[in-house]
Amino acid sequence: MQYVVLIYESEAERAKMTPAELQTDFQGYFAFNAAARAEGALLGGEPLRDTSTATSLRVRNQGGEVLTQFDMPGVGRMAIAKDSTGGVFGLITPSEA
């Protein structure tokens, strides 16, 4: 099983941090990366761009809807959604073995 970890901080709050606070903050990231790498769990990582460049699509905000969500015993959690053009798709988050 693979996971994606997204780490987000408020850019406005980060801009207020002193150099010492930034150093402490980054040490936490470095420790997390080192531990994940030591376990063989880190496949890669890249920084995200500032939120001013981001595009976010939300099913409900774009005229679509989440039709249903449910647990599938022994498989995981599933959601079925319909987009604004009528296309239907399913997403499964597998359960841990």
C-alpha positions in Angstrom: 0.0 0.0 0.0 1.3 3.5 -0.8 0.3 6.8 0.7 0.7 10.5 -0.3 1.6 12.8 2.5 0.9 16.5 1.8 2.3 18.9 4.4 0.8 22.4 4.3 1.5 25.5 6.3 0.0 28.9 6.1 2.3 31.0 4.0 1.2 34.1 6.0 2.2 32.4 9.2 5.5 31.1 7.8 6.4 34.7 6.6 6.1 35.8 10.3 8.6 33.2 11.6 12.1 34.2 12.7 15.1 32.4 11.1 15.4 30.3 14.3 11.8 29.3 14.2 12.2 28.3 10.5 15.2 26.2 11.3 13.3 24.4 14.0 10.4 23.9 11.7 12.6 22.4 8.9 14.4 20.1 11.4 11.0 18.5 12.0 10.6 17.9 8.2 14.1 16.6 8.0 13.6 14.2 10.9 10.4 12.9 9.3 12.1 12.3 5.9 15.1 10.6 7.6 12.8 8.2 9.6 10.7 7.4 6.5 13.7 6.8 4.4 15.3 4.6 7.0 12.1 2.4 7.0 12.2 2.2 3.2 8.9 4.1 3.1 10.0 7.3 1.4 9.7 6.9 -2.4 10.3 10.6 -3.1 9.3 14.1 -2.3 9.1 17.5 -3.9 8.0 20.9 -2.5 4.8 22.3 -3.6 4.5 25.7 -5.2 3.0 28.7 -3.3 -0.8 28.5 -3.0 -1.1 31.6 -5.3 -0.3 29.2 -8.2 -2.6 26.4 -7.1 -5.7 25.1 -8.9 -8.2 23.2 -6.7 -11.2 21.4 -8.2 -14.0 20.4 -5.9 -16.8 18.1 -7.1 -19.6 20.1 -5.5 -18.3 23.6 -6.4 -18.0 22.6 -10.1 -21.6 21.4 -10.4 -21.0 17.7 -9.6 -21.9 15.7 -6.5 -20.8 12.9 -4.3 -23.4 10.2 -4.9 -22.5 7.8 -2.2 -19.7 6.8 0.2 -19.4 3.4 1.9 -17.1 0.8 3.5 -16.3 -2.3 1.6 -15.4 -5.0 4.1 -12.0 -6.4 3.4 -11.4 -3.9 0.6 -11.6 -0.4 1.9 -13.6 2.8 1.6 -15.3 3.8 -1.6 -16.9 7.0 -2.9 -18.8 7.4 -6.1 -19.0 10.9 -7.6 -20.6 12.5 -10.7 -18.9 15.5 -12.4 -20.6 18.4 -14.0 -20.7 16.8 -17.4 -22.4 13.7 -16.1 -19.3 11.5 -15.9 -19.4 9.0 -13.0 -16.3 7.7 -11.3 -15.4 5.7 -8.2 -12.4 6.1 -5.8 -11.3 3.4 -3.5 -9.0 3.8 -0.5 -7.8 0.3 0.2 -7.9 -0.9 3.8 -4.7 -2.0 5.4 -4.0 -5.7 5.2 
